[in-house]
Amino acid sequence: MAMHPLSDTDIGDIHSQLRELRTEHHDLDLVIAHLIDNPPPDELLIRRLKKRKLLLKDRIFLLEQMLVPDIPA
């Protein structure tokens, strides 16, 4: 995958996005655990939150990969 090198501003923006996404991911963990532990759980809401959490995890992974420098083959 050939991409131009990231500028310091790009890297800072990615780190900022990662912090926000990781915080939201962690917050979703807490909300899901609370909903599960306090019956009756809202199964539809829990499924939606878990789906959002997975989407965040995927986005975090993609951003982290953007920070890995290209190594020539």
N, C-alpha and C positions, 0 to 999 in steps of 0.2 A: 504494500500500500504506500504509494509515494505521496507524501504530504510535505508542504513547506514547513520549515522549523517554526516552532511557536515562539512568539515574542515574550518578553517578560510580562507584558500586560496580559497576553493570552493565558499564560501560566497562572498569573494571579487571579484572573477571572475564573479559571477552572478550579483552582483551590477554593475560591469563595463558593462556587456552585457545589463543590463536594461537601464543604462544611454544612451548607444549608440542607442538602439532600440527606446527609448522614444524620443530622438532627431530626429531620422529619421521619426518617426511617426508624430511629430510636423511639421517637414519640409514638409512632404507630405500634411499636412493640408494647409499649406501656398501655396504650388504649385497648389493644387486642387482649392483653392479659387481664386487664380490669374487666372487660366485657365477659370474658370466659369465666372468671372467678366470681362474678356477681350475677347469679341466675335470676330470671331466665335470660339466657343470652339471645341476642338478636342475630340469628344465624346469617341472614342476608347482609347485615351491616358488617359482621365479622368477615365474611367472604370478600366483600368489597374492599375492606381495609387490607386484607391479606394480599389481594390482587394489586392494590396501590403500592404496598410494600415491595412486592416482587418487581414492579415497574421501576421503583426507586433503586432497587438493588442493581437492576440491569443498567440503568442510567449511570449509577456510581461506577460500575465496572467500565463502561465505555469512556467515561471521563478519565478514570485512572489510566486506561490504556493510552489515551492521548498524551499523557505525561511521560510515558516510557519512550526514551529516545530510540530512533531507528538505528538498527545495527546492520551495517552493510553485509551482504551475504558473501 
